[in-house]
Amino acid sequence: MTFVAALIQVLGGLALGPLLVGMVQSSKARLQGRRGPSPLQPYRDLRRLWGKSGADPQPTTIVYRLAPCLVAACTALALLLLPIAGRAPDWSLGNDALVLVGLLALGRFALAAAGWDTGSGFSLMSSGRDLTFAVFAEALMALALLLAALPAASTDLVAMAAAAGGSSPWAEPAHWCAAAAFALVVLVETGRQPIDNPDTHLELTMIHEGPLLEYAGRDLALIQWSAAARHWLVLVLAAELFAPHWGGFWEQLGWLALTLPALCAALALTETAQAKMRILRVPGLLAGGCALALIGLASALVGGLV
Amino acid sequence: MDALESAAALGAALLVAGSAAPLARVPAATALAMQAVGIGLLGGVGAAVLFGAAPVGAGFRDGLEPAFGIDGLTGFFLVTIALVALPSLAYARDYLRDARNERWLLALGGLFLVSLGGVVVARDPSVFLASWELMTMAPAAAILVRRTDAEARHVVFVYLAITHLGGAGVWISLLTLAHYGALADPGALTGQGAAVQTLVIVAALVGFGTKAGLVPLHTWLPRAHPVAPSHLSALMSGVMVAVAIYGLVRVLFEWAAPVPLWVGPALLALGLLSALSGVLLALVQRDLKRLLAFSTIENVGIVALALGASLVFLHQGDRTWAALAFAAALLHTLNHALFKSLLFLTAGSFERAAGALDLDRLGGLLRRMPWTGGAFLLGAAAIAGVPPLNGFVSEWLALQALVHLGFGPSLGTGLAGAVAAAGLAATSGLALYCFVKAAGLALLGEPRTPEVASAVEPGATMRLAPFLLGGACVVLAAVSGLLLPTLAELAPGSPALAAHAGLEVPGTGSLPAPWLLVGIVVLTAFAWRLRGGRRADPMPAWACGQRVEPSLRWTSAGFTKPIVLVLQGVLRPVRAVEAVREGGLVDSIAYRGEVPHLFDVHLYRPLRSRALAAAGTVRRIQSGSVRAYAAYLLTLVLALLVLVRVGAIG
């Protein structure tokens, strides 16, 4: 069973991220009354990009060339920390939730540095915004993960996933607060509306897309893949920690297979129902999430959950 | 006298001789080598004691006869001092070559090292306090030897005034402890009642906190650290702060222990305030060295957070996490010493090469100075707290401690832990923002001035020193798991922990730093291979079809604008646009924007003006007239007679 988990961890992480993105896009199009692209469109985009040559804006250094590889590497490494259906093979990388957050930060560091390397105003404008959101998102993520770790008293993702199984966590208000807070984390990390609009073509409104403007070909494919893999990462994490699941490994795997499309549909629904927020309002939203998480923690501590 | 003791004595003697040598016209290289061997020997003995050898020299005494000794905690701080001092001394070789007053700077640098070592090896109050004062004076003298302009004199005045006012706290706390015999017998203070203990703790927090730069006692730090010569800035920011933390640890965890419950949360609050305001103010700086100094305040805040968590855990009886939080504080102190001194040394090289440290007037230095620039990039990544470097390791451990504090069981400490954990997470986000900005503006893009465009690498030892420190950052990240049990054992009453290659901490998913390091390198190399080398012809970056004009390049203020706008209620940015009109046409536009240092504006400036006003009032009684003075005397005598008559005195 651990072998199956390892297989899904690696193959699913490598291959299924773009499918999740495609599913969000196509269901969003349906909800908006368009026919839209097929869910497989991101794969076609990646194949097309893979066949093209990279760009070389002047003057750049190795920082620009290294950034896509580093982003892909730390995303891939983060995939290996993620338990599947409550199980994780031992890659001797540990399974710590906060290490996973750190690995995502490394990707941000690399992309923002690459923006400075090209000196392009659009990438710097966007990475300034991205880093501003990240300040609040990291605080929110720390609190949401703290709440999720509370029943297991451990930030080990395997233990956290085990403690989140069954119906007992849902009797605690803390779990609901944590789930709501983590929903905001999902929106920020996947760069979805109302935080960011992934479909925008207007440079002035870009957040996550801006730093990609100077990349082409395989560089761009690596970054696009990383963004898709980040969808997989946070959605699987949401499913493992905050979606209902019962039973042994195979049942949980079934639940995961059901939960992921449901979460994609929920993202599509949010995107359809919500307009993009004003950029300066987003930190307020995230701070609200932090307050909610603290209220959840207070209820857990008063109720004597631990 | 055993081998370690004689090695330590020899080291100390060499260090002192090496400091005096430049004044006797010994060549600079010889003097620096003597200092380096001396501090290296001391660091070696410290390492030996830290890793299990029996303590060297005397134990703590309450009397005033000088005594020296090295135990585990002293050993750790000696290692820290030596790890920073050795590259700094190497750097000083080329940095000070042919400088004005070179001999004096060499001697004062050595004296500074003597005083830093003196504080940690002191085993009685007299040596401790003498070294402490010397540690304050030596860099001040070095600043004045190098620069005599009004600004430098003002900075030194502010530095000495504030650190001496705060330093009174160190004297009060140490002498009170010695009075009750608490240095030799740490339990002695508990019998003296809460008032004495509170006095000692508050005095220590003020005294050591001022030197460490805890907000709101920090205001001297971002002024004084940048103006010192770079090799001394590195020692001030890296090591002097660490020595202040050493004092705080001794008082709170040893001499005044067990401390009352309020100290832990108070330290958490001070740490959170320091971490957040330090990094926010660092983020909005344009001067590289000033930015680095503010970031020192942030890192001291992180250390204080970990120490506060450790004290709370001690009160809750959780010995394992108390020891782990304590280890996190020590580990972060060491890590900060390494990467901060790296950044200060490379900043010194940039200043030498480009003539200025205004971030908006640098740029492109990675191509001009690949060695120095590469080291700076590594240091920036380490201090930004990204895995798998050492900054991440210690911040992760500190964050874990706060998260576990958040697990409860009591509501108050649980919420305090959670708020502190969120604050620390936000701090690391801000630090990443800050150091991406610093590295981007200094190293990447196009050179912004002709001087920067013609910058060249400095001399060999100035190139070597940052690389040694960068190597230490990587190695320390890889071996932190092996180091952790040793550091945790320095905490009072700590249980034994097993050593692992990674950080295998109970209640976490573990942080196997060496494997993460290998994983990231291997996967990046794999992605690099996979991508291949096919690229289109070079072309300029996209700017909507326009050429990127030098004056339109992104600036420090532009990059940080989003966070400044979001937090404008807290930061209160000042912005002034002035258009000069001539004959109905706008002739020129002057723009000024800055984020003021609000602690100066709202706390220190009113305090200073009140103090001056009070002094002015008091001065009125000094009229200069002999008759007035005779009247004062007469009044005094009469008042005394009256008091004696009514029996109040005598």
Interface residues (C-beta under 8 A of the other chain):
Chain A: S53 G54 A55 D56 P57 Q58 P59 T61 V63 L66 P68 C69 L70 A72 A73 C74 A76 L77 L80 L81 W91 S92 L93 G94 N95 D96 A97 L98 V99 V101 G102 L103 A105 L106 R108 F109 A112 A113 G115 W116 D117 T118 G119 S120 G121 F122 L124 M125 S127 G128 R129 L131 T132 A134 V135 F136 A137 E138 A139 L140 M141 A142 L143 L145 L146 A149 L150 A153 S154 T155 D156 L157 V158 A159 E203 L213 E214 A216 G217 R218 D219 L222 I279 L280 P283 C290 A293 L294 L297 A298 A300 L301 V302 G304 L305 V306
Chain B: G364 L366 R367 L377 A381 A384 G385 V386 P387 F392 W396 L399 Q400 V403 H404 G406 F407 G408 P409 S410 L411 G414 L415 A418 V419 A421 A422 G423 L424 A425 A426 S428 G429 L430 L432 Y433 V436 A439 G440 L441 L443 L444 G445 E446 G502 P506 G507 T508 G509 S510 L511 P512 W515 L516 G519 I520 L523 T524 A525 F526 A527 W528 L530 R531 G532 R534 R535 A536 D537 P538 M539 P540 A541 W542 A543 C544 V548 L552 R553 W554 G558 F559 T560 K561 P562 I563 L565 V566
